[in-house]
Amino acid sequence: MDPREFQKLAIKLVKGDSPAEFRSAVSRAYYSVFNVGVELMKEMGFQISESPSGHGELEHRLSNSKHIDLEKVGSQLGDLRSRRIQADYRLERREVERRKNAQAIVQQASSMIMVLDRCCTGLDRPKVIEGIREYLGKLSQRH
């Protein structure tokens, strides 16, 4: 399945009118960005753990890619994950139930996917691969 389908669903859900739809839109938006990122990492030869630690691994690889746009996406992904946790588990947190907030989160996810696709499949791909390899090399020297 193409993980971008989750983003299409998020766009539909955010047009709804219930808290459940808005919360689900935020969750689907996060998982769309996350899974697109994982897919692109694998295509570039980098594995991401299938355990819960994979979420942090992706954030750190993007944030340390030496590509300014991907570094920003890495930071945004951490923020988006926090919103997803609020949407899925923190039912007392009502801000993700507001249409305007959910719409902004879903729009941000769309932008993040566009950046991931552009940077990881376009002309910058070799630079991204080199930056991530350098980061992983430094990481392995610490352990």
Rosetta silent file (secondary structure, phi, psi, omega in degrees, C-alpha in Angstrom):
SEQUENCE: MDPREFQKLAIKLVKGDSPAEFRSAVSRAYYSVFNVGVELMKEMGFQISESPSGHGELEHRLSNSKHIDLEKVGSQLGDLRSRRIQADYRLERREVERRKNAQAIVQQASSMIMVLDRCCTGLDRPKVIEGIREYLGKLSQRH
SCORE:     score description
SCORE:     0.000 S_00000001
   1 L     0.000  140.562  175.772    0.000    0.000    0.000 S_00000001
   2 L   -78.766  120.334 -177.816    1.174    3.501   -0.761 S_00000001
   3 L   -63.412  -15.301  177.124    1.374    5.350    2.581 S_00000001
   4 H   -66.522  -17.719  176.057    0.235    8.520    0.810 S_00000001
   5 H   -64.336  -32.062  175.536   -3.237    6.953    0.866 S_00000001
   6 H   -62.790  -36.883  179.777   -3.314    7.693    4.606 S_00000001
   7 H   -69.138  -38.669  176.185   -2.827   11.366    3.773 S_00000001
   8 H   -60.238  -40.705  177.900   -5.689   11.271    1.279 S_00000001
   9 H   -66.006  -41.020  178.164   -7.867    9.807    4.020 S_00000001
  10 H   -58.745  -41.292  179.366   -6.703   12.502    6.473 S_00000001
  11 H   -63.011  -39.707  177.056   -7.758   15.176    3.970 S_00000001
  12 H   -67.719  -45.043 -176.934  -11.224   13.606    3.733 S_00000001
  13 H   -63.268  -36.296 -176.624  -11.569   13.185    7.491 S_00000001
  14 L   -70.956  -11.265  175.729  -10.632   16.788    8.256 S_00000001
  15 L   -86.114   -4.748 -179.656  -13.622   17.902    6.171 S_00000001
  16 L   -73.365 -163.162 -178.299  -15.915   16.160    8.645 S_00000001
  17 L  -139.310   15.323 -178.580  -17.533   17.724   11.658 S_00000001
  18 L  -118.912  152.787  176.613  -16.842   15.441   14.618 S_00000001
  19 H   -56.331  -37.487 -179.908  -14.004   15.260   17.135 S_00000001
  20 H   -63.565  -39.139  178.449  -13.402   11.641   16.149 S_00000001
  21 H   -66.733  -41.990 -179.275  -12.892   12.621   12.509 S_00000001
  22 H   -67.031  -42.897  178.001  -10.465   15.402   13.417 S_00000001
  23 H   -63.223  -42.574  179.716   -8.507   13.163   15.779 S_00000001
  24 H   -65.814  -35.417  177.958   -8.397   10.408   13.163 S_00000001
  25 H   -62.839  -43.610  179.342   -7.233   12.920   10.528 S_00000001
  26 H   -62.996  -44.027  179.952   -4.301   13.939   12.741 S_00000001
  27 H   -63.284  -47.804  179.954   -3.376   10.315   13.362 S_00000001
  28 H   -63.891  -36.781  178.867   -3.562    9.339    9.699 S_00000001
  29 H   -62.302  -45.855  178.824   -1.549   12.426    8.711 S_00000001
  30 H   -59.495  -50.692 -175.547    1.265   11.442   11.071 S_00000001
  31 H   -65.913  -27.150  175.194    1.346    7.850    9.899 S_00000001
  32 H   -65.112  -51.101 -179.977    1.366    8.960    6.290 S_00000001
  33 H   -61.776  -47.005 -179.429    4.469   11.113    6.799 S_00000001
  34 H   -56.926  -50.769 -175.909    6.136    8.468    8.961 S_00000001
  35 H   -70.291  -33.160  173.461    5.542    5.648    6.497 S_00000001
  36 H   -62.594  -45.188  178.979    6.565    7.741    3.473 S_00000001
  37 H   -60.245  -45.034  178.778    9.788    8.556    5.326 S_00000001
  38 H   -61.448  -44.731 -179.814   10.426    4.902    6.194 S_00000001
  39 H   -59.787  -45.685 -179.522    9.746    3.862    2.607 S_00000001
  40 H   -67.505  -37.990  176.458   12.156    6.455    1.227 S_00000001
  41 H   -60.336  -45.342 -179.934   14.854    5.535    3.763 S_00000001
  42 H   -62.386  -39.845  178.470   14.609    1.897    2.695 S_00000001
  43 H   -63.522  -27.636  179.051   14.843    2.906   -0.968 S_00000001
  44 L   -90.946    1.771  175.814   18.071    4.758   -0.136 S_00000001
  45 L    95.678   13.642 -179.515   19.478    1.700    1.653 S_00000001
  46 L  -111.156  130.787  178.088   18.751    2.620    5.283 S_00000001
  47 L   -90.288  144.515  173.386   16.765    0.373    7.572 S_00000001
  48 L  -119.705  131.472 -178.896   14.372    1.741   10.152 S_00000001
  49 L   -57.114  143.021  176.196   13.448   -0.470   13.087 S_00000001
  50 L   -85.829   -2.435  176.826    9.943   -1.897   13.045 S_00000001
  51 L   -82.913  173.702  178.091    9.807   -1.483   16.825 S_00000001
  52 L   -55.908  -24.390  179.548    8.566    1.712   18.497 S_00000001
  53 H   -67.285  -15.912  178.966   12.138    3.048   18.358 S_00000001
  54 H   -60.139  -29.819  179.769   11.744    3.367   14.590 S_00000001
  55 H   -63.684  -47.278  178.003    9.836    6.623   15.078 S_00000001
  56 H   -68.325  -36.752  178.427   12.819    8.258   16.747 S_00000001
  57 H   -58.774  -46.052 -179.657   15.256    6.689   14.293 S_00000001
  58 H   -63.251  -46.337  178.798   13.485    8.312   11.360 S_00000001
  59 H   -56.241  -46.075 -177.317   13.336   11.687   13.106 S_00000001
  60 H   -68.975  -37.213  178.644   17.052   11.546   13.914 S_00000001
  61 H   -66.039  -42.497  177.879   18.110   10.471   10.444 S_00000001
  62 H   -66.347  -44.993 -177.200   16.166   13.277    8.846 S_00000001
  63 H   -66.543  -19.121 -179.524   17.332   15.807   11.441 S_00000001
  64 L  -116.430   25.422 -176.048   20.964   14.811   10.846 S_00000001
  65 L   -81.743   -8.871 -175.375   20.845   14.441    7.059 S_00000001
  66 L    64.052   23.033  174.261   22.787   17.677    6.439 S_00000001
  67 L  -121.009  115.264 -171.539   19.938   18.779    4.182 S_00000001
  68 H   -53.686  -40.827 -178.939   18.254   21.867    5.576 S_00000001
  69 H   -69.487  -38.604  178.729   14.777   20.963    4.302 S_00000001
  70 H   -73.497  -32.852  175.918   14.943   17.408    5.653 S_00000001
  71 H   -60.898  -40.243  177.538   16.320   18.627    8.965 S_00000001
  72 H   -64.780  -42.639  178.088   13.217   20.782    9.265 S_00000001
  73 H   -62.429  -38.870  177.802   10.983   17.809    8.410 S_00000001
  74 H   -59.225  -43.692  177.706   12.765   15.751   11.082 S_00000001
  75 H   -66.255  -44.445  179.795   11.936   18.397   13.675 S_00000001
  76 H   -63.808  -33.804 -179.034    8.378   18.738   12.431 S_00000001
  77 H   -63.539  -38.537  175.845    7.946   14.966   12.537 S_00000001
  78 H   -62.261  -42.887  177.542    8.634   14.985   16.268 S_00000001
  79 H   -64.595  -42.280 -179.597    6.011   17.678   16.751 S_00000001
  80 H   -64.721  -37.550  178.129    3.554   15.810   14.544 S_00000001
  81 H   -63.975  -39.669  176.800    4.120   12.622   16.521 S_00000001
  82 H   -60.804  -41.223  177.481    3.260   14.503   19.727 S_00000001
  83 H   -64.824  -39.543  178.646    0.022   15.680   18.114 S_00000001
  84 H   -62.835  -40.850  178.427   -0.747   12.126   17.009 S_00000001
  85 H   -63.831  -41.554  175.710   -0.276   10.893   20.569 S_00000001
  86 H   -59.964  -44.838 -177.093   -2.659   13.606   21.789 S_00000001
  87 H   -65.142  -39.862 -174.999   -5.188   12.608   19.132 S_00000001
  88 H   -87.665  -31.685 -170.493   -4.992    8.885   19.854 S_00000001
  89 H  -123.873  -24.172 -175.333   -4.405    8.710   23.606 S_00000001
  90 L  -103.486   73.660 -173.027   -4.950   12.039   25.342 S_00000001
  91 L   -66.372  -17.728  175.968   -8.702   12.349   24.993 S_00000001
  92 L   -77.262  -15.421  179.738   -8.814   15.171   27.529 S_00000001
  93 L   -84.535  106.250 -172.132   -6.701   17.306   25.156 S_00000001
  94 L   -87.646  -13.014 -174.868   -9.330   19.065   23.059 S_00000001
  95 H   -61.940  -29.482  178.475   -7.111   21.197   20.789 S_00000001
  96 H   -77.156   -6.806  177.770   -6.788   18.391   18.224 S_00000001
  97 H   -90.048   -5.217  179.206  -10.586   18.288   18.046 S_00000001
  98 L   -85.681  129.525 -176.908  -10.780   21.787   16.598 S_00000001
  99 H   -51.721  -47.903 -176.246  -11.277   21.812   12.843 S_00000001
 100 H   -60.309  -43.079  178.702   -8.807   24.647   12.287 S_00000001
 101 H   -65.247  -46.154  179.578   -6.053   22.877   14.238 S_00000001
 102 H   -62.583  -41.038  178.079   -6.651   19.545   12.528 S_00000001
 103 H   -61.365  -42.600 -179.865   -6.665   21.234    9.110 S_00000001
 104 H   -64.088  -39.950  179.443   -3.344   22.944    9.853 S_00000001
 105 H   -66.183  -44.038  179.637   -1.790   19.650   10.956 S_00000001
 106 H   -65.028  -39.666  177.616   -3.045   17.816    7.867 S_00000001
 107 H   -64.861  -41.825  178.130   -1.763   20.611    5.597 S_00000001
 108 H   -60.977  -41.749  178.914    1.625   20.517    7.302 S_00000001
 109 H   -61.492  -40.514  177.389    1.789   16.758    6.736 S_00000001
 110 H   -60.442  -43.774  178.870    1.087   17.267    3.025 S_00000001
 111 H   -63.982  -40.178  179.756    3.940   19.768    2.832 S_00000001
 112 H   -63.758  -40.424  178.602    6.272   17.413    4.689 S_00000001
 113 H   -64.349  -40.311  178.279    5.524   14.591    2.249 S_00000001
 114 H   -61.686  -41.730  178.567    6.276   16.883   -0.678 S_00000001
 115 H   -65.483  -45.560  177.833    9.654   17.781    0.846 S_00000001
 116 H   -56.507  -49.005 -179.302   10.466   14.124    1.539 S_00000001
 117 H   -61.536  -44.891 -177.533    9.621   13.142   -2.032 S_00000001
 118 H   -64.483  -46.430 -173.621   11.587   16.051   -3.536 S_00000001
 119 H   -78.574  -31.570 -174.044   14.705   15.617   -1.436 S_00000001
 120 H   -95.510   -9.482  178.939   14.877   11.823   -1.322 S_00000001
 121 H  -122.787  -11.191 -176.288   14.071   11.053   -4.954 S_00000001
 122 L   -95.433 -154.615 -175.828   15.395   14.111   -6.797 S_00000001
 123 L   -64.844  -23.961 -179.261   18.788   15.609   -7.478 S_00000001
 124 L   -80.766   -7.265 -175.027   19.552   16.001   -3.762 S_00000001
 125 H   -52.563  -48.425  179.907   19.285   12.264   -3.118 S_00000001
 126 H   -59.891  -38.837  178.259   23.066   11.542   -3.259 S_00000001
 127 H   -64.818  -39.876  178.972   23.746   14.409   -0.821 S_00000001
 128 H   -64.133  -46.796  179.476   21.039   13.095    1.513 S_00000001
 129 H   -59.109  -45.555  179.579   22.472    9.568    1.410 S_00000001
 130 H   -61.735  -43.945 -179.937   25.953   10.893    2.146 S_00000001
 131 H   -63.176  -42.135 -179.895   24.703   13.016    5.056 S_00000001
 132 H   -69.926  -39.605  177.120   22.806   10.156    6.656 S_00000001
 133 H   -60.735  -41.769  178.855   25.744    7.765    6.187 S_00000001
 134 H   -62.178  -44.984  178.422   28.018   10.271    7.897 S_00000001
 135 H   -60.389  -46.951 -178.945   25.551   10.616   10.780 S_00000001
 136 H   -65.651  -34.182  176.212   25.222    6.842   11.178 S_00000001
 137 H   -62.662  -45.688  178.150   29.005    6.476   11.062 S_00000001
 138 H   -65.004  -37.545 -179.877   29.415    8.956   13.897 S_00000001
 139 H   -64.340  -42.484 -178.800   26.618    7.254   15.793 S_00000001
 140 H   -70.283  -27.158  177.753   28.267    3.827   15.509 S_00000001
 141 H   -70.016  -28.161  179.457   31.596    5.262   16.735 S_00000001
 142 H   -73.131  -24.358 -175.095   29.876    6.383   19.959 S_00000001
 143 L  -102.078    0.000    0.000   28.656    2.857   20.694 S_00000001
